């Protein structure tokens, strides 16, 4: 999932904005515009959202739209309790920051100092690596899914610890890359428990929530526990019908904070009027991470530290089941925005920023626009048509992302599915996305490009050219069939041949059709392992495959036996 950030700025209005933000009310015209953002869900027949706006020391706007529970006709209100999904991470991170400030741990300590059960990969993984998502550890949700656990099954902390304790490899060397990983924050929760002697729920209650007066907030570590006034989680079936989106987590750290808009407003204020911890702790929490090569990340410790419209912004979103959550804080303006949704179609991040757009103007918008225009008009020497034509073709990344490069009207496009996106020339071997200039395509200087890199603010992807092959005869396809076993996850998958087509099959899941990208890449629609890289021996015989998919790479399955003859 690629996330793009664009920034427009406006200094002439900065003084006016700062002055206006001292008022503790919203004009009716602004409230009307906010209502229009959520009007789609503002009915008694739909799930919806609760939103809030914080200014200085007050929650100046809070309103619910749609229903918290469709079956009993209970509406969303500012007091409705939501599962916060990944917004939970910043509270886990702050717990670590507070413990570090007390001298009970060091951010550069080895994780295994506190978690003796965690595997020794022969490489130091620090607490800071966990906080910044630079550990290289594989993601727990994908590992569970590959092993046969559906995300709507009951999932416990013990279950995740067990699966992480059996891992035998990393996605990359710690500190070399950024890769968002929920496992990191489950481990952090366990470190809090190891160091403090308290569960994350109890530690955060005493160290954060009680100090801020967040009476309706806790880490929900038992899915059977009854929580009054809770919003239920939904997916849309069609224009008039919805289905329950089940969530049965008894796991904390990466997720499972329960709270409401009223309590969250107090947390947002803590970023600039600190009552739990102090400003030095907030500085530590929001300090941007760095890779081993010194590259700064947008991600800090469980929260992003970025710029929006020229203002410093701390923000994070969350997606679990049908819950969609987002908070953002503008500390310089002492202003914050909250969007909590209980229907999966809500783009909480977009809605939160649209609310911000109603109250916050750009810094230096005119200068920024001129800079963009100047860049686009600049005459950059670029590759000739022969070089462009050499770059055309089909490419696949290590994680199984596929795209093709095509030429249209002397312009280079990259294509994903039926969508084509224009690439703009920046230098001789570098292009950027027209609508997201921060995303760069860097090509090699070889006469015929066989690979290129896609560089994003935090993440990089390497794409390699492949030749499309259409292997259709049963004899060739039968080579891939067999039983494949993962020692790390202790689970099996089979590749079978049915009606001249390969399928990936498992006892827990429906059969998934396999398509081929060349002879060694098998793609399918299972999000948890949608790319299989075939492993062969010196005799070119298939001996297994690697799962290289999203947040899990180099997870090996060994071929045990042929399934069909």
Secondary structure by P-SEA (a helix, b strand, c coil): cbbbbbbbbcccaaaaaaaaaccccccaaaaaaaaaacccccccccccccccccccccccccccccccccccbbbbcccccccccccaaaaaaaaaaaaaaaccccccccccccccccccccccccaaaaaacccccccaaaaaaaacccccccccaaaaaaaaaacccccccccccccccaaaaaaaaaaaaaaccccaaaaaaaacccccccccccccccccccccbbbbbbbbccccbbbbbcccccccccccccccaaaaaaaaacccccccccaaaaaaaaccccccccccccccccccccccccccccccccccccbbbbbbbccccccbbbbbbcccccaaaaaaaaaaaacccccaaaaaaaaaaaaaacccccccaaaaaaabbbbbccccccbbbbbcccbbbbbcccbbbbbbbcccccccccccccbbbbbccccccccbbbbcccbbbbbbbbbbbbccccccccccbbbbbbccccbbbbbbbcccbbbbbcccccbbbbbbccccbbbcccccccbbbbbbccccccccccccccccccbbbbbcccccc
